[in-house]
Amino acid sequence: MKVALPSGAWHRLDCYLKAYPRLPAVPLENPTGSAEGRRRSITALLLRERPDLVVGVNIADLYAAVRRARSRGFNGRVVLSLHALAGDLIADAAAEADLLDGMIATNRLSCRLLERCTAMPAARVLYAPYGVACPSPVRAGAAAVLRTQAPLRIAWLGRLEAAQKRVTDLPGILRQLEAAGVAFHLTVAGDGPERDDLIQALAPWLEAGLVSMPGALSGLQLLHEVYATHQVLLITSSWETGPIVAWEAMAAGLAVVSSAYLGSGLEGALEDGRNALLFPVGDVAAAAGALKRVVDPDLRGRLVSEGSRLVQERYSAEVSHRAWCEAFEQVLALPARSSAHPEPPLPPSGRLERLVGPGWAETLRRCLGRGFRHTSPGGEWPHTAHGDADEQELLKLAAELDRDA
């Protein structure tokens, strides 16, 4: 197995290889920064490596490049892997349904959305969850017993943004905890666009030493500085396709207090009062009430025990690895699909392309050492071809499907 990774000013392959040194990786280089350059880079890789199976994760130009490569003799299978409840990514899946040999999602609701919103046959929509390393239940339970002292140590982990993660709910939850007389310390680990605003909103608690914000942490730092020292993981998200942090926290012996986010219904993993405490999305009073309940060490112990059992049975690294391998094997066992549509033409993106066409323009740019300067990762290597997709309509449909669970 190899992973092909975009390389460029915004996509730092060296940083990835430093974080994951044991994973074989090959660069997707595009010196001109053009769309034609991206297609050429991926096509050349496919024709050179000749993989049996290609799994795409948020590289929009992959599918046009596969169409081009197939016209030149490439016959490997191609799968789209979905990791978000996002209208643009599901629109990508719908647009490429004639090409794809399968779609794999990490959440039951994501699978249902792919079945509803694309022309992909249900037999080719497959489920493979995220997985995490699991210590023995005995070790996790013993670690949890050691974290029984006051104050209640709460962890919130993730991208600091409002739309999905609802990080702006945190000040309201803390006010409710104070009103209820709960002694607490909150650690907010992560980074994102709302960081500065959140620091300002949490200023009274930061100054009092009741909140800490250490920034983005590595996996080892999370393990030693958060999971080993905290009692509760708080999740405030509006939607999730995991989340991995919930399974990691459960495996490490933390209790989970979570919003009943979109994706939790059909997945059927978090059960209120059994292995987690749940509250309605955005209900800060209910969130604080659940945190107050989990102060009780007996309740917290039961949640930790059942959470550990859940991860061992459904979300361990071993279970996840087996599910992904089985999904790949299913795709390879199904009849190959021949795409009905050729590679879509590229619209001209400048005067040179209007004069000579994208192909000649790319060749001239490479000869002259000229190219585009992108201002964002999504400009350099777009994650989606459907940035104008209707997100609200998708989330409305997702809510209807998840409620039916």
C-alpha positions in Angstrom: 0.0 0.0 0.0 1.2 3.5 -0.8 -0.3 6.9 -0.1 -0.1 9.6 -2.7 0.0 13.1 -1.2 -0.2 16.6 -2.8 3.0 18.5 -2.5 3.5 22.2 -2.8 3.6 25.5 -1.0 0.5 24.7 1.0 0.8 21.0 1.1 4.0 20.1 3.1 4.9 16.5 2.3 7.9 16.7 4.5 5.8 17.5 7.6 3.5 14.5 6.8 6.4 12.2 6.5 7.9 13.4 9.8 4.5 12.7 11.5 4.0 9.3 9.7 7.5 8.0 8.9 6.5 4.4 8.5 3.8 5.0 5.8 5.2 4.7 2.2 4.3 8.0 0.5 4.8 9.4 -3.0 4.4 13.1 -3.9 1.8 14.5 -6.3 3.8 17.5 -7.7 2.4 20.2 -9.8 5.0 22.9 -10.5 2.7 25.2 -12.4 -0.2 25.0 -10.0 -2.8 24.6 -12.8 -5.7 22.3 -13.0 -4.2 20.6 -16.1 -1.0 20.2 -14.1 -2.9 18.4 -11.3 -4.6 16.0 -13.8 -1.2 15.3 -15.4 0.4 14.6 -12.1 -2.2 12.1 -11.0 -2.5 10.5 -14.4 1.3 9.9 -14.6 1.3 8.4 -11.1 -1.6 6.0 -12.0 0.1 4.9 -15.2 3.5 4.5 -13.4 2.3 2.7 -10.3 -0.6 0.7 -11.8 -2.5 0.2 -8.5 -5.2 -2.4 -8.3 -7.3 0.0 -6.2 -7.3 3.7 -5.8 -9.0 5.3 -2.8 -9.7 9.0 -3.1 -9.9 11.3 -0.1 -10.8 14.9 -0.9 -8.7 15.4 -4.1 -11.2 16.7 -6.6 -9.0 16.2 -9.7 -8.5 12.5 -9.0 -11.6 11.4 -10.9 -10.9 13.4 -14.1 -7.4 12.0 -14.0 -8.7 8.4 -13.6 -10.9 8.9 -16.7 -7.9 10.1 -18.6 -5.7 7.2 -17.3 -8.4 4.7 -18.3 -8.4 6.0 -21.8 -4.7 5.1 -21.8 -5.0 1.6 -20.5 -5.3 1.9 -16.7 -7.8 -0.6 -15.4 -7.5 -0.3 -11.6 -10.6 0.2 -9.5 -11.4 3.5 -7.9 -13.3 4.2 -4.6 -14.4 7.5 -3.0 -13.9 7.6 0.7 -16.2 10.0 2.6 -15.3 11.5 5.9 -17.7 14.4 6.4 -21.4 15.2 6.2 -20.7 17.8 3.6 -22.8 18.8 0.6 -19.9 19.5 -1.6 -18.2 16.1 -1.1 -21.5 14.2 -1.6 -22.1 16.3 -4.7 -18.7 15.1 -5.9 -19.7 11.5 -5.2 -23.0 12.0 -7.2 -21.1 13.5 -10.2 -18.6 10.6 -10.3 -21.1 7.8 -9.7 -20.6 6.4 -13.2 -16.9 6.1 -12.7 -16.6 4.8 -9.2 -16.4 1.1 -8.3 -17.5 1.8 -4.7 -18.0 4.4 -2.0 -16.8 3.9 1.6 -18.0 5.9 4.6 -17.1 5.9 8.2 -20.6 6.5 9.5 -24.0 4.8 8.9 -25.7 8.1 8.2 -23.0 9.0 5.6 -23.7 5.6 3.9 -27.5 6.4 3.9 -26.8 9.8 2.4 -24.7 8.3 -0.4 -27.4 5.8 -1.2 -30.1 8.6 -1.3 -28.1 11.3 -3.1 -26.1 9.4 -5.7 -26.8 6.8 -8.4 -24.4 4.3 -6.8 -26.0 0.9 -6.3 -26.5 0.1 -2.6 -24.2 -3.0 -2.9 -21.3 -0.6 -3.7 -21.9 1.7 -0.7 -19.8 0.2 2.1 -19.2 1.0 5.8 -15.9 1.0 7.5 -15.5 2.9 10.9 -12.6 4.7 12.3 -10.5 2.7 14.8 -8.3 3.5 17.8 -5.7 1.7 19.8 -7.2 0.1 22.9 -5.5 -0.6 26.2 -7.0 -3.5 28.1 -10.3 -2.7 29.9 -8.5 -3.4 33.2 -5.9 -0.7 32.5 -8.4 1.8 31.3 -10.6 1.2 34.4 -7.6 1.5 36.7 -6.6 4.7 35.1 -10.1 6.1 35.5 -10.1 5.3 39.3 -7.0 7.4 39.8 -8.8 10.4 38.3 -11.6 10.7 40.9 -10.4 13.9 42.7 -12.1 17.3 42.4 -12.3 19.5 40.4 -14.0 17.7 37.5 -11.4 17.8 34.8 -13.1 18.2 31.4 -11.5 18.0 28.0 -12.7 19.6 24.8 -10.7 18.5 21.7 -10.9 19.5 18.1 -10.9 22.3 15.5 -11.9 25.6 17.1 -14.8 26.6 14.8 -18.4 27.3 15.3 -20.4 25.8 12.5 -19.7 22.1 13.1 -17.8 21.9 16.4 -19.9 24.6 18.1 -17.0 25.8 20.2 -18.9 29.0 20.9 -21.2 26.9 23.2 -18.4 26.6 25.8 -18.8 29.9 27.6 -22.5 29.3 28.2 -21.8 25.8 29.5 -19.2 27.1 32.0 -21.6 29.8 33.2 -24.2 27.0 33.9 -21.6 24.9 35.7 -20.7 27.8 37.9 -24.4 28.5 38.7 -24.8 24.8 39.6 -21.8 25.0 42.0 -19.7 22.4 40.1 -16.0 22.7 40.6 -14.3 22.2 37.2 -11.2 22.7 35.1 -11.7 22.8 31.3 -8.8 22.1 28.8 -9.6 23.2 25.2 -7.0 21.6 22.9 -6.9 22.5 19.3 -6.6 25.3 16.9 -8.8 27.0 14.3 -10.5 30.2 13.0 -12.4 30.9 16.3 -9.3 30.7 18.5 -8.9 34.5 19.1 -12.6 35.0 19.7 -12.8 32.0 22.0 -9.8 33.3 24.1 -11.7 36.6 24.6 -15.0 34.8 25.5 -13.2 32.5 28.0 -11.0 35.3 29.4 -12.5 35.3 32.9 -12.0 31.6 33.3 -8.5 31.6 31.7 -7.4 34.4 34.1 -8.8 32.4 37.1 -6.9 29.3 36.0 -10.2 27.3 35.4 -9.6 27.0 31.7 -6.4 26.2 29.8 -5.8 26.3 26.0 -2.6 24.5 25.1 -3.2 24.7 21.3 -3.0 21.8 18.9 -1.4 18.7 20.5 0.2 15.7 19.0 -1.1 12.2 19.6 1.4 11.5 22.3 0.7 14.8 24.0 -3.0 14.1 24.0 -2.3 10.7 25.5 -0.1 11.9 28.3 -1.4 15.5 28.9 -5.1 15.0 28.4 -6.4 11.4 28.3 -4.2 10.4 31.3 -5.2 13.4 33.5 -8.8 14.2 32.7 -12.1 12.5 33.6 -14.6 13.6 31.0 -14.5 14.4 27.2 -17.1 17.0 26.2 -18.4 17.0 22.6 -20.5 19.9 21.4 -20.6 19.2 17.7 -23.6 19.7 15.4 -22.5 16.7 13.2 -19.7 14.0 13.3 -18.7 11.0 11.3 -16.9 9.5 14.3 -15.7 11.3 16.2 -12.3 9.6 16.7 -11.7 11.6 19.9 -14.8 10.0 21.5 -13.4 6.5 20.8 -9.9 7.5 21.9 -11.2 9.0 25.2 -13.4 5.9 25.9 -10.4 3.7 25.3 -8.3 5.8 27.7 -10.9 5.6 30.5 -12.7 8.9 30.2 -16.5 9.3 30.4 -18.1 11.0 27.4 -20.7 13.8 27.6 -21.8 14.6 24.1 -24.4 16.5 22.0 -26.8 14.2 20.2 -25.0 15.3 17.0 -26.1 14.4 13.4 -24.5 11.0 12.8 -25.1 9.6 16.2 -28.6 8.3 15.5 -28.1 5.8 12.7 -24.6 4.9 14.0 -26.2 3.7 17.3 -23.0 3.8 19.3 -23.6 6.5 22.0 -26.4 5.4 24.3 -27.6 7.9 26.8 -27.1 6.7 30.4 -25.3 3.6 29.3 -22.0 4.5 27.7 -22.4 8.3 27.5 -24.5 11.2 28.6 -26.2 13.0 25.7 -27.8 16.4 25.4 -29.6 18.3 22.5 -27.2 20.1 20.2 -26.8 23.7 21.4 -28.5 23.2 24.8 -25.9 24.6 27.2 -28.1 24.1 30.2 -28.6 20.4 29.4 -24.8 20.0 28.7 -24.0 21.5 32.1 -26.6 19.3 33.7 -25.0 16.2 32.2 -21.5 17.3 33.4 -22.9 17.8 36.9 -24.3 14.3 36.8 -21.0 12.8 35.8 -19.3 14.2 38.9 -20.8 11.1 40.6 -17.9 8.5 40.6 -20.3 5.5 40.4 -22.1 6.8 37.3 -18.8 7.8 35.8 -17.4 4.4 36.4 -20.3 2.7 34.7 -20.0 5.0 31.7 -16.2 4.3 31.5 -16.8 0.6 31.7 -19.4 0.5 29.0 -17.5 3.0 26.8 -14.4 0.8 26.9 -16.6 -2.2 25.9 -18.1 -0.2 23.0 -14.7 0.7 21.6 -13.3 -2.8 22.0 -16.2 -4.3 20.1 -16.8 -1.7 17.4 -14.0 0.9 17.1 -10.7 -0.8 18.0 -7.9 -0.5 15.4 -8.3 -4.2 14.8 -12.0 -4.0 14.1 -11.5 -0.9 11.8 -8.6 -2.5 9.9 -10.7 -5.6 9.3 -13.7 -3.6 8.1 -11.6 -1.5 5.7 -9.9 -4.7 4.3 -13.3 -6.3 3.8 -14.6 -3.3 2.0 -11.7 -3.2 -0.3 -12.1 -6.9 -1.0 -15.8 -6.4 -1.8 -15.0 -3.7 -4.3 -12.4 -5.9 -6.0 -14.8 -8.9 -6.1 -17.6 -6.9 -7.8 -17.6 -6.6 -11.6 -15.5 -3.7 -12.8 -17.4 -0.6 -14.0 -16.6 1.2 -17.2 -17.3 4.9 -16.9 -20.0 6.2 -19.2 -18.5 9.7 -19.5 -15.1 10.8 -20.8 -12.8 13.2 -19.0 -14.6 16.6 -18.6 -12.9 19.5 -20.5 -11.2 22.2 -18.4 -12.5 25.7 -18.7 -9.8 28.3 -19.6 -8.3 29.9 -16.5 -6.3 32.6 -18.3 -5.4 34.3 -21.6 -2.8 31.7 -22.5 -5.3 28.8 -22.2 -7.9 30.7 -24.2 -5.4 31.1 -27.0 -3.8 27.6 -27.2 -6.0 25.4 -24.9 -5.2 23.9 -21.4 -2.8 21.2 -22.7 -0.5 23.4 -24.7 -0.7 26.2 -22.1 0.5 23.7 -19.4 3.4 22.5 -21.6 4.5 26.2 -22.2 4.3 27.0 -18.5 6.5 24.1 -17.6 9.0 25.0 -20.3 9.1 28.6 -19.1 9.0 27.8 -15.4 5.8 29.9 -15.0 2.8 29.1 -12.8 0.0 30.1 -10.5 0.5 31.4 -7.0 -2.3 30.0 -4.8 -3.4 31.7 -1.6 -4.9 28.6 0.2 -4.6 24.8 0.3 -7.9 24.4 -1.4 -6.7 26.6 -4.3 -3.5 24.6 -4.8 -5.2 21.2 -4.6 -9.0 21.6 -4.5 -10.8 19.3 -2.0 -14.1 19.5 -4.0 -15.4 20.3 -7.4 -18.8 21.4 -6.0 -18.0 24.3 -3.6 -21.5 25.8 -4.3 -23.4 22.7 -3.1 -26.4 23.4 -0.9 -25.2 22.5 2.6 -28.4 23.3 4.4 -30.5 21.0 2.2 -28.1 18.1 2.8 -28.1 18.7 6.6 -31.9 18.9 6.5 -32.1 15.5 4.8 -29.4 14.1 7.1 -31.5 15.2 10.1 -34.6 13.4 8.7 -32.6 10.2 8.1 -30.9 10.2 11.5 -34.1 10.7 13.3 -35.5 7.6 11.7 -33.0 5.5 13.5 
